[in-house]
Amino acid sequence: MLSEGVIMSDKRILVVDDAAFMRMMLKDIFVKNGFIVCGEAQDGYEAIEKYRALKPDIVIMDINMPNMDGPVALQEILKEFPDAKIVMCSAMGQESHLVEAIKAGAVEFITKPFHADRIISTVTKVLK
C-alpha cells in the first residue's frame, strides 16, 4: 500500500486533533501503511508537551482546536524545534487558515474529508 515503494516503518507520527474519531481514523491509515503512531494529542497544549516528550518525525495537526489552536501550537513547536515537520489539516473552506499555517512554517497541508492515498503520499513526500 505504500506509495512509491518507500519503507516508512521506522517513521514516528504524532496525530493532533480534538476529535477522537479523526485521530482514530488517521492512526488506522498510518498503521495500515507501515508508520508508527507514537502519540496523540487533542489540543495545541498537549501537542507541544507530546512533541517535547516524543520527538516524532512528523506531526499531523488540525487547525481548529479548543484551548490552543493548530497555528499557535505550530509556532510554539517551531520556536523550540525549528526542524519540526508539521503537516496541517483543515476542513474544506478554511483555506485562508492553511495559507497562514504554511507562512508560519507548516511543511504541507491536507484538507478534510481525508483520502488515505493523499495523506500517505503527503507524509511520504515530507519525510523524504
N, CA, C and O atoms as a printed pandas DataFrame, in Angstrom:
     atom_number atom_name residue_name chain_id  residue_number  x_coord  y_coord  z_coord
0              1         N          MET        A               1    0.795   -1.194    0.000
1              2        CA          MET        A               1    0.000    0.000    0.000
2              3         C          MET        A               1    0.844    1.268    0.000
3              4         O          MET        A               1    0.359    2.334   -0.379
4              5         N          LEU        A               2    2.082    1.165    0.415
5              6        CA          LEU        A               2    2.924    2.358    0.461
6              7         C          LEU        A               2    3.151    2.918   -0.923
7              8         O          LEU        A               2    3.429    2.183   -1.871
8              9         N          SER        A               3    3.031    4.226   -1.028
9             10        CA          SER        A               3    3.256    4.853   -2.320
10            11         C          SER        A               3    4.734    4.878   -2.643
11            12         O          SER        A               3    5.570    5.038   -1.754
12            13         N          GLU        A               4    5.050    4.724   -3.896
13            14        CA          GLU        A               4    6.402    4.828   -4.427
14            15         C          GLU        A               4    7.385    3.843   -3.792
15            16         O          GLU        A               4    8.595    4.055   -3.859
16            17         N          GLY        A               5    6.886    2.780   -3.183
17            18        CA          GLY        A               5    7.753    1.741   -2.658
18            19         C          GLY        A               5    8.646    2.190   -1.507
19            20         O          GLY        A               5    9.669    1.554   -1.250
20            21         N          VAL        A               6    8.300    3.243   -0.821
21            22        CA          VAL        A               6    9.123    3.752    0.265
22            23         C          VAL        A               6    8.759    3.027    1.548
23            24         O          VAL        A               6    7.581    2.902    1.885
24            25         N          ILE        A               7    9.770    2.548    2.265
25            26        CA          ILE        A               7    9.534    1.894    3.547
26            27         C          ILE        A               7    9.614    2.953    4.646
27            28         O          ILE        A               7   10.638    3.616    4.814
28            29         N          MET        A               8    8.531    3.097    5.383
29            30        CA          MET        A               8    8.476    4.130    6.418
30            31         C          MET        A               8    8.255    3.519    7.801
31            32         O          MET        A               8    7.799    4.211    8.712
32            33         N          SER        A               9    8.569    2.239    7.971
33            34        CA          SER        A               9    8.224    1.553    9.210
34            35         C          SER        A               9    8.909    2.136   10.439
35            36         O          SER        A               9    8.463    1.895   11.560
36            37         N          ASP        A              10    9.980    2.897   10.251
37            38        CA          ASP        A              10   10.651    3.469   11.413
38            39         C          ASP        A              10   10.256    4.930   11.647
39            40         O          ASP        A              10   10.797    5.574   12.546
40            41         N          LYS        A              11    9.337    5.454   10.865
41            42        CA          LYS        A              11    8.938    6.851   10.987
42            43         C          LYS        A              11    7.797    6.996   11.984
43            44         O          LYS        A              11    6.790    6.291   11.918
44            45         N          ARG        A              12    7.987    7.940   12.917
45            46        CA          ARG        A              12    7.056    8.109   14.030
46            47         C          ARG        A              12    6.204    9.360   13.825
47            48         O          ARG        A              12    6.720   10.433   13.511
48            49         N          ILE        A              13    4.900    9.207   14.005
49            50        CA          ILE        A              13    3.942   10.281   13.749
50            51         C          ILE        A              13    3.191   10.639   15.028
51            52         O          ILE        A              13    2.770    9.768   15.789
52            53         N          LEU        A              14    3.034   11.957   15.245
53            54        CA          LEU        A              14    2.179   12.468   16.309
54            55         C          LEU        A              14    0.916   12.999   15.644
55            56         O          LEU        A              14    0.994   13.860   14.768
56            57         N          VAL        A              15   -0.245   12.496   16.050
57            58        CA          VAL        A              15   -1.526   12.894   15.476
58            59         C          VAL        A              15   -2.229   13.833   16.457
59            60         O          VAL        A              15   -2.461   13.481   17.614
60            61         N          VAL        A              16   -2.565   15.044   15.974
61            62        CA          VAL        A              16   -3.185   16.060   16.833
62            63         C          VAL        A              16   -4.516   16.495   16.233
63            64         O          VAL        A              16   -4.556   17.096   15.159
64            65         N          ASP        A              17   -5.600   16.189   16.933
65            66        CA          ASP        A              17   -6.940   16.592   16.505
66            67         C          ASP        A              17   -7.842   16.517   17.727
67            68         O          ASP        A              17   -7.712   15.597   18.535
68            69         N          ASP        A              18   -8.752   17.472   17.874
69            70        CA          ASP        A              18   -9.633   17.457   19.036
70            71         C          ASP        A              18  -10.707   16.381   18.935
71            72         O          ASP        A              18  -11.300   16.015   19.950
72            73         N          ALA        A              19  -10.966   15.874   17.757
73            74        CA          ALA        A              19  -11.987   14.832   17.567
74            75         C          ALA        A              19  -11.348   13.442   17.656
75            76         O          ALA        A              19  -10.489   13.092   16.846
76            77         N          ALA        A              20  -11.771   12.668   18.636
77            78        CA          ALA        A              20  -11.209   11.326   18.843
78            79         C          ALA        A              20  -11.382   10.450   17.606
79            80         O          ALA        A              20  -10.485    9.677   17.270
80            81         N          PHE        A              21  -12.530   10.561   16.920
81            82        CA          PHE        A              21  -12.756    9.711   15.746
82            83         C          PHE        A              21  -11.788   10.073   14.612
83            84         O          PHE        A              21  -11.399    9.201   13.835
84            85         N          MET        A              22  -11.396   11.353   14.508
85            86        CA          MET        A              22  -10.429   11.748   13.480
86            87         C          MET        A              22   -9.047   11.184   13.812
87            88         O          MET        A              22   -8.342   10.699   12.927
88            89         N          ARG        A              23   -8.664   11.250   15.084
89            90        CA          ARG        A              23   -7.376   10.677   15.489
90            91         C          ARG        A              23   -7.356    9.186   15.208
91            92         O          ARG        A              23   -6.359    8.656   14.719
92            93         N          MET        A              24   -8.459    8.506   15.517
93            94        CA          MET        A              24   -8.545    7.072   15.299
94            95         C          MET        A              24   -8.458    6.747   13.803
95            96         O          MET        A              24   -7.765    5.810   13.406
96            97         N          MET        A              25   -9.161    7.521   12.984
97            98        CA          MET        A              25   -9.133    7.292   11.544
98            99         C          MET        A              25   -7.720    7.495   10.987
99           100         O          MET        A              25   -7.237    6.671   10.211
100          101         N          LEU        A              26   -7.064    8.577   11.375
101          102        CA          LEU        A              26   -5.707    8.845   10.909
102          103         C          LEU        A              26   -4.737    7.766   11.383
103          104         O          LEU        A              26   -3.904    7.278   10.618
104          105         N          LYS        A              27   -4.862    7.405   12.655
105          106        CA          LYS        A              27   -3.989    6.366   13.204
106          107         C          LYS        A              27   -4.134    5.076   12.408
107          108         O          LYS        A              27   -3.140    4.424   12.089
108          109         N          ASP        A              28   -5.367    4.709   12.089
109          110        CA          ASP        A              28   -5.635    3.493   11.316
110          111         C          ASP        A              28   -4.968    3.560    9.935
111          112         O          ASP        A              28   -4.358    2.589    9.487
112          113         N          ILE        A              29   -5.088    4.698    9.274
113          114        CA          ILE        A              29   -4.465    4.875    7.953
114          115         C          ILE        A              29   -2.953    4.723    8.059
115          116         O          ILE        A              29   -2.339    4.026    7.250
116          117         N          PHE        A              30   -2.356    5.367    9.041
117          118        CA          PHE        A              30   -0.898    5.316    9.175
118          119         C          PHE        A              30   -0.403    3.911    9.512
119          120         O          PHE        A              30    0.555    3.425    8.910
120          121         N          VAL        A              31   -1.053    3.263   10.469
121          122        CA          VAL        A              31   -0.627    1.923   10.881
122          123         C          VAL        A              31   -0.751    0.936    9.716
123          124         O          VAL        A              31    0.139    0.111    9.508
124          125         N          LYS        A              32   -1.843    1.016    8.962
125          126        CA          LYS        A              32   -2.031    0.120    7.814
126          127         C          LYS        A              32   -0.975    0.343    6.735
127          128         O          LYS        A              32   -0.744   -0.533    5.901
128          129         N          ASN        A              33   -0.330    1.517    6.748
129          130        CA          ASN        A              33    0.668    1.830    5.740
130          131         C          ASN        A              33    2.089    1.807    6.291
131          132         O          ASN        A              33    3.005    2.356    5.680
132          133         N          GLY        A              34    2.270    1.171    7.443
133          134        CA          GLY        A              34    3.603    0.900    7.950
134          135         C          GLY        A              34    4.244    1.985    8.790
135          136         O          GLY        A              34    5.441    1.913    9.068
136          137         N          PHE        A              35    3.495    2.979    9.198
137          138        CA          PHE        A              35    4.039    4.023   10.062
138          139         C          PHE        A              35    3.784    3.673   11.525
139          140         O          PHE        A              35    2.955    2.817   11.834
140          141         N          ILE        A              36    4.500    4.338   12.413
141          142        CA          ILE        A              36    4.297    4.189   13.849
142          143         C          ILE        A              36    3.632    5.465   14.358
143          144         O          ILE        A              36    4.184    6.555   14.207
144          145         N          VAL        A              37    2.455    5.336   14.959
145          146        CA          VAL        A              37    1.824    6.485   15.599
146          147         C          VAL        A              37    2.317    6.467   17.046
147          148         O          VAL        A              37    1.860    5.669   17.865
148          149         N          CYS        A              38    3.259    7.364   17.341
149          150        CA          CYS        A              38    3.910    7.353   18.655
150          151         C          CYS        A              38    3.116    8.107   19.706
151          152         O          CYS        A              38    3.383    7.976   20.900
152          153         N          GLY        A              39    2.127    8.907   19.264
153          154        CA          GLY        A              39    1.341    9.641   20.236
154          155         C          GLY        A              39    0.168   10.353   19.601
155          156         O          GLY        A              39    0.088   10.504   18.382
156          157         N          GLU        A              40   -0.746   10.789   20.466
157          158        CA          GLU        A              40   -1.926   11.544   20.047
158          159         C          GLU        A              40   -2.115   12.706   21.009
159          160         O          GLU        A              40   -1.768   12.612   22.187
160          161         N          ALA        A              41   -2.669   13.803   20.500
161          162        CA          ALA        A              41   -2.987   14.955   21.338
162          163         C          ALA        A              41   -4.314   15.531   20.879
163          164         O          ALA        A              41   -4.684   15.405   19.712
164          165         N          GLN        A              42   -5.038   16.172   21.814
165          166        CA          GLN        A              42   -6.355   16.700   21.466
166          167         C          GLN        A              42   -6.416   18.215   21.419
167          168         O          GLN        A              42   -7.461   18.777   21.093
168          169         N          ASP        A              43   -5.309   18.896   21.741
169          170        CA          ASP        A              43   -5.256   20.349   21.575
170          171         C          ASP        A              43   -3.801   20.783   21.451
171          172         O          ASP        A              43   -2.885   19.969   21.563
172          173         N          GLY        A              44   -3.603   22.070   21.221
173          174        CA          GLY        A              44   -2.257   22.573   20.994
174          175         C          GLY        A              44   -1.327   22.421   22.185
175          176         O          GLY        A              44   -0.147   22.114   22.019
176          177         N          TYR        A              45   -1.853   22.635   23.392
177          178        CA          TYR        A              45   -1.014   22.482   24.585
178          179         C          TYR        A              45   -0.479   21.058   24.695
179          180         O          TYR        A              45    0.707   20.838   24.939
180          181         N          GLU        A              46   -1.378   20.104   24.511
181          182        CA          GLU        A              46   -0.986   18.699   24.588
182          183         C          GLU        A              46   -0.019   18.353   23.454
183          184         O          GLU        A              46    0.899   17.556   23.647
184          185         N          ALA        A              47   -0.218   18.942   22.281
185          186        CA          ALA        A              47    0.678   18.700   21.146
186          187         C          ALA        A              47    2.109   19.123   21.474
187          188         O          ALA        A              47    3.061   18.406   21.164
188          189         N          ILE        A              48    2.255   20.284   22.097
189          190        CA          ILE        A              48    3.590   20.776   22.457
190          191         C          ILE        A              48    4.239   19.839   23.474
191          192         O          ILE        A              48    5.402   19.466   23.324
192          193         N          GLU        A              49    3.487   19.461   24.508
193          194        CA          GLU        A              49    4.012   18.532   25.520
194          195         C          GLU        A              49    4.444   17.216   24.895
195          196         O          GLU        A              49    5.533   16.711   25.167
196          197         N          LYS        A              50    3.562   16.662   24.040
197          198        CA          LYS        A              50    3.867   15.369   23.414
198          199         C          LYS        A              50    5.061   15.494   22.462
199          200         O          LYS        A              50    5.885   14.584   22.381
200          201         N          TYR        A              51    5.155   16.611   21.746
201          202        CA          TYR        A              51    6.299   16.788   20.841
202          203         C          TYR        A              51    7.598   16.775   21.637
203          204         O          TYR        A              51    8.559   16.102   21.264
204          205         N          ARG        A              52    7.617   17.527   22.738
205          206        CA          ARG        A              52    8.823   17.564   23.581
206          207         C          ARG        A              52    9.202   16.170   24.075
207          208         O          ARG        A              52   10.375   15.798   24.062
208          209         N          ALA        A              53    8.219   15.412   24.504
209          210        CA          ALA        A              53    8.469   14.089   25.085
210          211         C          ALA        A              53    8.821   13.035   24.041
211          212         O          ALA        A              53    9.668   12.176   24.285
212          213         N          LEU        A              54    8.173   13.097   22.878
213          214        CA          LEU        A              54    8.273   12.005   21.906
214          215         C          LEU        A              54    9.217   12.281   20.736
215          216         O          LEU        A              54    9.736   11.344   20.129
216          217         N          LYS        A              55    9.443   13.545   20.416
217          218        CA          LYS        A              55   10.279   13.945   19.264
218          219         C          LYS        A              55    9.911   13.137   17.998
219          220         O          LYS        A              55   10.752   12.426   17.448
220          221         N          PRO        A              56    8.661   13.252   17.548
221          222        CA          PRO        A              56    8.236   12.484   16.369
222          223         C          PRO        A              56    8.939   12.977   15.092
223          224         O          PRO        A              56    9.492   14.076   15.057
224          225         N          ASP        A              57    8.903   12.147   14.059
225          226        CA          ASP        A              57    9.466   12.534   12.763
226          227         C          ASP        A              57    8.562   13.529   12.048
227          228         O          ASP        A              57    9.028   14.353   11.261
228          229         N          ILE        A              58    7.268   13.445   12.329
229          230        CA          ILE        A              58    6.297   14.316   11.664
230          231         C          ILE        A              58    5.060   14.455   12.549
231          232         O          ILE        A              58    4.723   13.553   13.316
232          233         N          VAL        A              59    4.393   15.601   12.427
233          234        CA          VAL        A              59    3.156   15.863   13.161
234          235         C          VAL        A              59    2.053   16.148   12.154
235          236         O          VAL        A              59    2.252   16.911   11.209
236          237         N          ILE        A              60    0.901   15.541   12.351
237          238        CA          ILE        A              60   -0.298   15.857   11.579
238          239         C          ILE        A              60   -1.203   16.597   12.555
239          240         O          ILE        A              60   -1.649   16.021   13.547
240          241         N          MET        A              61   -1.483   17.897   12.274
241          242        CA          MET        A              61   -2.189   18.722   13.250
242          243         C          MET        A              61   -3.380   19.445   12.641
243          244         O          MET        A              61   -3.280   20.082   11.593
244          245         N          ASP        A              62   -4.506   19.326   13.330
245          246        CA          ASP        A              62   -5.719   20.038   12.954
246          247         C          ASP        A              62   -5.519   21.529   13.206
247          248         O          ASP        A              62   -4.751   21.920   14.086
248          249         N          ILE        A              63   -6.209   22.354   12.433
249          250        CA          ILE        A              63   -6.108   23.802   12.620
250          251         C          ILE        A              63   -7.003   24.263   13.762
251          252         O          ILE        A              63   -6.540   24.962   14.664
252          253         N          ASN        A              64   -8.269   23.885   13.738
253          254        CA          ASN        A              64   -9.230   24.362   14.736
254          255         C          ASN        A              64   -9.361   23.385   15.886
255          256         O          ASN        A              64   -9.878   22.278   15.734
256          257         N          MET        A              65   -8.873   23.825   17.057
257          258        CA          MET        A              65   -8.966   23.009   18.268
258          259         C          MET        A              65   -9.217   23.936   19.448
259          260         O          MET        A              65   -8.862   25.114   19.399
260          261         N          PRO        A              66   -9.832   23.409   20.517
261          262        CA          PRO        A              66  -10.045   24.241   21.709
262          263         C          PRO        A              66   -8.728   24.477   22.462
263          264         O          PRO        A              66   -7.722   23.820   22.194
264          265         N          ASN        A              67   -8.752   25.396   23.379
265          266        CA          ASN        A              67   -7.634   25.728   24.274
266          267         C          ASN        A              67   -6.469   26.401   23.548
267          268         O          ASN        A              67   -6.126   27.540   23.865
268          269         N          MET        A              68   -5.867   25.725   22.595
269          270        CA          MET        A              68   -4.828   26.316   21.748
270          271         C          MET        A              68   -4.979   25.707   20.364
271          272         O          MET        A              68   -4.930   24.487   20.204
272          273         N          ASP        A              69   -5.164   26.569   19.357
273          274        CA          ASP        A              69   -5.384   26.037   18.013
274          275         C          ASP        A              69   -4.075   25.601   17.348
275          276         O          ASP        A              69   -2.984   25.833   17.869
276          277         N          GLY        A              70   -4.215   24.973   16.195
277          278        CA          GLY        A              70   -3.070   24.426   15.484
278          279         C          GLY        A              70   -2.004   25.439   15.105
279          280         O          GLY        A              70   -0.825   25.192   15.357
280          281         N          PRO        A              71   -2.373   26.586   14.502
281          282        CA          PRO        A              71   -1.338   27.553   14.108
282          283         C          PRO        A              71   -0.502   28.069   15.281
283          284         O          PRO        A              71    0.701   28.278   15.129
284          285         N          VAL        A              72   -1.113   28.276   16.434
285          286        CA          VAL        A              72   -0.353   28.736   17.607
286          287         C          VAL        A              72    0.588   27.625   18.087
287          288         O          VAL        A              72    1.754   27.878   18.386
288          289         N          ALA        A              73    0.069   26.395   18.157
289          290        CA          ALA        A              73    0.904   25.259   18.563
290          291         C          ALA        A              73    2.050   25.050   17.574
291          292         O          ALA        A              73    3.177   24.759   17.975
292          293         N          LEU        A              74    1.762   25.197   16.290
293          294        CA          LEU        A              74    2.789   25.095   15.245
294          295         C          LEU        A              74    3.929   26.064   15.534
295          296         O          LEU        A              74    5.096   25.674   15.530
296          297         N          GLN        A              75    3.593   27.318   15.782
297          298        CA          GLN        A              75    4.618   28.335   16.039
298          299         C          GLN        A              75    5.414   28.020   17.301
299          300         O          GLN        A              75    6.633   28.192   17.328
300          301         N          GLU        A              76    4.731   27.562   18.342
301          302        CA          GLU        A              76    5.418   27.239   19.597
302          303         C          GLU        A              76    6.385   26.062   19.414
303          304         O          GLU        A              76    7.510   26.097   19.913
304          305         N          ILE        A              77    5.949   25.034   18.706
305          306        CA          ILE        A              77    6.821   23.876   18.462
306          307         C          ILE        A              77    8.031   24.306   17.635
307          308         O          ILE        A              77    9.159   23.912   17.934
308          309         N          LEU        A              78    7.802   25.109   16.601
309          310        CA          LEU        A              78    8.908   25.530   15.736
310          311         C          LEU        A              78    9.897   26.456   16.442
311          312         O          LEU        A              78   11.074   26.483   16.084
312          313         N          LYS        A              79    9.440   27.213   17.437
313          314        CA          LYS        A              79   10.367   28.041   18.226
314          315         C          LYS        A              79   11.397   27.170   18.924
315          316         O          LYS        A              79   12.586   27.487   18.949
316          317         N          GLU        A              80   10.922   26.068   19.491
317          318        CA          GLU        A              80   11.785   25.159   20.238
318          319         C          GLU        A              80   12.500   24.149   19.340
319          320         O          GLU        A              80   13.640   23.764   19.600
320          321         N          PHE        A              81   11.808   23.729   18.280
321          322        CA          PHE        A              81   12.324   22.684   17.390
322          323         C          PHE        A              81   12.192   23.163   15.943
323          324         O          PHE        A              81   11.256   22.769   15.247
324          325         N          PRO        A              82   13.121   24.012   15.484
325          326        CA          PRO        A              82   12.978   24.623   14.156
326          327         C          PRO        A              82   12.939   23.627   12.991
327          328         O          PRO        A              82   12.486   23.974   11.901
328          329         N          ASP        A              83   13.406   22.405   13.208
329          330        CA          ASP        A              83   13.401   21.404   12.135
330          331         C          ASP        A              83   12.148   20.524   12.155
331          332         O          ASP        A              83   12.042   19.584   11.368
332          333         N          ALA        A              84   11.208   20.820   13.042
333          334        CA          ALA        A              84    9.984   20.015   13.143
334          335         C          ALA        A              84    9.237   20.023   11.811
335          336         O          ALA        A              84    9.117   21.058   11.155
336          337         N          LYS        A              85    8.744   18.859   11.430
337          338        CA          LYS        A              85    7.938   18.725   10.212
338          339         C          LYS        A              85    6.478   18.611   10.636
339          340         O          LYS        A              85    6.057   17.611   11.217
340          341         N          ILE        A              86    5.718   19.660   10.331
341          342        CA          ILE        A              86    4.320   19.698   10.751
342          343         C          ILE        A              86    3.427   19.886    9.531
343          344         O          ILE        A              86    3.576   20.844    8.773
344          345         N          VAL        A              87    2.501   18.954    9.360
345          346        CA          VAL        A              87    1.504   18.997    8.293
346          347         C          VAL        A              87    0.190   19.414    8.939
347          348         O          VAL        A              87   -0.284   18.764    9.871
348          349         N          MET        A              88   -0.394   20.494    8.447
349          350        CA          MET        A              88   -1.650   20.981    8.993
350          351         C          MET        A              88   -2.815   20.369    8.228
351          352         O          MET        A              88   -2.712   20.105    7.030
352          353         N          CYS        A              89   -3.920   20.147    8.924
353          354        CA          CYS        A              89   -5.113   19.668    8.237
354          355         C          CYS        A              89   -6.304   20.514    8.654
355          356         O          CYS        A              89   -6.401   20.995    9.783
356          357         N          SER        A              90   -7.198   20.673    7.700
357          358        CA          SER        A              90   -8.327   21.556    7.906
358          359         C          SER        A              90   -9.482   21.135    7.019
359          360         O          SER        A              90   -9.297   20.454    6.010
360          361         N          ALA        A              91  -10.673   21.549    7.410
361          362        CA          ALA        A              91  -11.859   21.272    6.609
362          363         C          ALA        A              91  -11.859   22.147    5.357
363          364         O          ALA        A              91  -11.249   23.216    5.331
364          365         N          MET        A              92  -12.540   21.683    4.338
365          366        CA          MET        A              92  -12.711   22.487    3.129
366          367         C          MET        A              92  -13.310   23.832    3.523
367          368         O          MET        A              92  -14.113   23.910    4.454
368          369         N          GLY        A              93  -12.924   24.877    2.823
369          370        CA          GLY        A              93  -13.458   26.198    3.108
370          371         C          GLY        A              93  -12.635   26.982    4.110
371          372         O          GLY        A              93  -12.954   28.131    4.413
372          373         N          GLN        A              94  -11.582   26.373    4.625
373          374        CA          GLN        A              94  -10.724   27.070    5.587
374          375         C          GLN        A              94   -9.337   27.309    5.005
375          376         O          GLN        A              94   -8.339   27.321    5.725
376          377         N          GLU        A              95   -9.293   27.500    3.691
377          378        CA          GLU        A              95   -8.018   27.648    3.005
378          379         C          GLU        A              95   -7.190   28.824    3.526
379          380         O          GLU        A              95   -5.961   28.763    3.529
380          381         N          SER        A              96   -7.862   29.900    3.970
381          382        CA          SER        A              96   -7.112   31.052    4.470
382          383         C          SER        A              96   -6.302   30.677    5.708
383          384         O          SER        A              96   -5.193   31.174    5.902
384          385         N          HIS        A              97   -6.857   29.796    6.549
385          386        CA          HIS        A              97   -6.114   29.332    7.722
386          387         C          HIS        A              97   -4.913   28.491    7.308
387          388         O          HIS        A              97   -3.853   28.565    7.928
388          389         N          LEU        A              98   -5.085   27.693    6.257
389          390        CA          LEU        A              98   -3.976   26.866    5.770
390          391         C          LEU        A              98   -2.858   27.730    5.221
391          392         O          LEU        A              98   -1.684   27.437    5.445
392          393         N          VAL        A              99   -3.204   28.790    4.506
393          394        CA          VAL        A              99   -2.188   29.702    3.972
394          395         C          VAL        A              99   -1.397   30.314    5.126
395          396         O          VAL        A              99   -0.170   30.397    5.063
396          397         N          GLU        A             100   -2.093   30.740    6.176
397          398        CA          GLU        A             100   -1.419   31.288    7.357
398          399         C          GLU        A             100   -0.490   30.251    7.986
399          400         O          GLU        A             100    0.624   30.581    8.390
400          401         N          ALA        A             101   -0.936   29.019    8.067
401          402        CA          ALA        A             101   -0.127   27.957    8.670
402          403         C          ALA        A             101    1.126   27.685    7.845
403          404         O          ALA        A             101    2.202   27.474    8.405
404          405         N          ILE        A             102    0.998   27.687    6.530
405          406        CA          ILE        A             102    2.167   27.487    5.663
406          407         C          ILE        A             102    3.153   28.639    5.866
407          408         O          ILE        A             102    4.359   28.415    5.973
408          409         N          LYS        A             103    2.640   29.865    5.920
409          410        CA          LYS        A             103    3.512   31.027    6.164
410          411         C          LYS        A             103    4.207   30.926    7.516
411          412         O          LYS        A             103    5.338   31.386    7.675
412          413         N          ALA        A             104    3.527   30.321    8.489
413          414        CA          ALA        A             104    4.097   30.179    9.836
414          415         C          ALA        A             104    5.104   29.038    9.936
415          416         O          ALA        A             104    5.807   28.922   10.940
416          417         N          GLY        A             105    5.181   28.193    8.905
417          418        CA          GLY        A             105    6.196   27.143    8.921
418          419         C          GLY        A             105    5.717   25.729    8.714
419          420         O          GLY        A             105    6.527   24.802    8.742
420          421         N          ALA        A             106    4.416   25.525    8.505
421          422        CA          ALA        A             106    3.939   24.172    8.198
422          423         C          ALA        A             106    4.566   23.728    6.876
423          424         O          ALA        A             106    4.693   24.525    5.947
424          425         N          VAL        A             107    4.954   22.462    6.796
425          426        CA          VAL        A             107    5.618   21.978    5.585
426          427         C          VAL        A             107    4.631   21.575    4.496
427          428         O          VAL        A             107    4.995   21.505    3.322
428          429         N          GLU        A             108    3.383   21.311    4.881
429          430        CA          GLU        A             108    2.388   20.850    3.915
430          431         C          GLU        A             108    1.026   20.925    4.583
431          432         O          GLU        A             108    0.930   21.197    5.779
432          433         N          PHE        A             109   -0.022   20.685    3.814
433          434        CA          PHE        A             109   -1.362   20.648    4.394
434          435         C          PHE        A             109   -2.197   19.589    3.712
435          436         O          PHE        A             109   -1.928   19.179    2.583
436          437         N          ILE        A             110   -3.219   19.157    4.430
437          438        CA          ILE        A             110   -4.177   18.162    3.944
438          439         C          ILE        A             110   -5.565   18.711    4.273
439          440         O          ILE        A             110   -5.775   19.261    5.355
440          441         N          THR        A             111   -6.507   18.566    3.349
441          442        CA          THR        A             111   -7.863   19.026    3.627
442          443         C          THR        A             111   -8.790   17.848    3.926
443          444         O          THR        A             111   -8.648   16.759    3.370
444          445         N          LYS        A             112   -9.734   18.102    4.816
445          446        CA          LYS        A             112  -10.766   17.114    5.140
446          447         C          LYS        A             112  -11.907   17.315    4.159
447          448         O          LYS        A             112  -12.133   18.456    3.757
448          449         N          PRO        A             113  -12.630   16.309    3.751
449          450        CA          PRO        A             113  -12.510   14.923    4.191
450          451         C          PRO        A             113  -11.230   14.281    3.652
451          452         O          PRO        A             113  -10.794   14.558    2.534
452          453         N          PHE        A             114  -10.649   13.428    4.473
453          454        CA          PHE        A             114   -9.385   12.798    4.137
454          455         C          PHE        A             114   -9.543   11.692    3.104
455          456         O          PHE        A             114  -10.555   10.992    3.064
456          457         N          HIS        A             115   -8.536   11.554    2.288
457          458        CA          HIS        A             115   -8.397   10.413    1.382
458          459         C          HIS        A             115   -7.083    9.754    1.757
459          460         O          HIS        A             115   -6.035   10.399    1.724
460          461         N          ALA        A             116   -7.124    8.489    2.110
461          462        CA          ALA        A             116   -5.941    7.784    2.607
462          463         C          ALA        A             116   -4.742    7.942    1.673
463          464         O          ALA        A             116   -3.628    8.187    2.135
464          465         N          ASP        A             117   -4.960    7.805    0.364
465          466        CA          ASP        A             117   -3.849    7.914   -0.590
466          467         C          ASP        A             117   -3.177    9.277   -0.524
467          468         O          ASP        A             117   -1.952    9.378   -0.578
468          469         N          ARG        A             118   -3.984   10.321   -0.408
469          470        CA          ARG        A             118   -3.437   11.686   -0.334
470          471         C          ARG        A             118   -2.638   11.893    0.954
471          472         O          ARG        A             118   -1.571   12.507    0.937
472          473         N          ILE        A             119   -3.154   11.384    2.056
473          474        CA          ILE        A             119   -2.453   11.501    3.333
474          475         C          ILE        A             119   -1.101   10.803    3.265
475          476         O          ILE        A             119   -0.079   11.379    3.638
476          477         N          ILE        A             120   -1.098    9.571    2.790
477          478        CA          ILE        A             120    0.139    8.795    2.737
478          479         C          ILE        A             120    1.141    9.418    1.763
479          480         O          ILE        A             120    2.332    9.483    2.066
480          481         N          SER        A             121    0.679    9.873    0.609
481          482        CA          SER        A             121    1.622   10.478   -0.342
482          483         C          SER        A             121    2.191   11.779    0.211
483          484         O          SER        A             121    3.369   12.069    0.004
484          485         N          THR        A             122    1.375   12.572    0.912
485          486        CA          THR        A             122    1.870   13.821    1.508
486          487         C          THR        A             122    2.913   13.538    2.578
487          488         O          THR        A             122    3.982   14.150    2.579
488          489         N          VAL        A             123    2.616   12.622    3.483
489          490        CA          VAL        A             123    3.536   12.302    4.561
490          491         C          VAL        A             123    4.823   11.706    4.002
491          492         O          VAL        A             123    5.914   12.060    4.450
492          493         N          THR        A             124    4.709   10.816    3.042
493          494        CA          THR        A             124    5.887   10.198    2.433
494          495         C          THR        A             124    6.766   11.256    1.779
495          496         O          THR        A             124    7.989   11.227    1.922
496          497         N          LYS        A             125    6.146   12.190    1.062
497          498        CA          LYS        A             125    6.902   13.274    0.412
498          499         C          LYS        A             125    7.639   14.128    1.433
499          500         O          LYS        A             125    8.810   14.454    1.241
500          501         N          VAL        A             126    6.970   14.488    2.501
501          502        CA          VAL        A             126    7.571   15.341    3.529
502          503         C          VAL        A             126    8.745   14.637    4.215
503          504         O          VAL        A             126    9.741   15.277    4.554
504          505         N          LEU        A             127    8.630   13.335    4.417
505          506        CA          LEU        A             127    9.665   12.584    5.139
506          507         C          LEU        A             127   10.880   12.202    4.295
507          508         O          LEU        A             127   11.889   11.751    4.838
508          509         N          LYS        A             128   10.798   12.376    2.989
509          510        CA          LYS        A             128   11.928   12.009    2.124
510          511         C          LYS        A             128   13.118   12.900    2.354
511          512         O          LYS        A             128   14.151   12.729    1.708
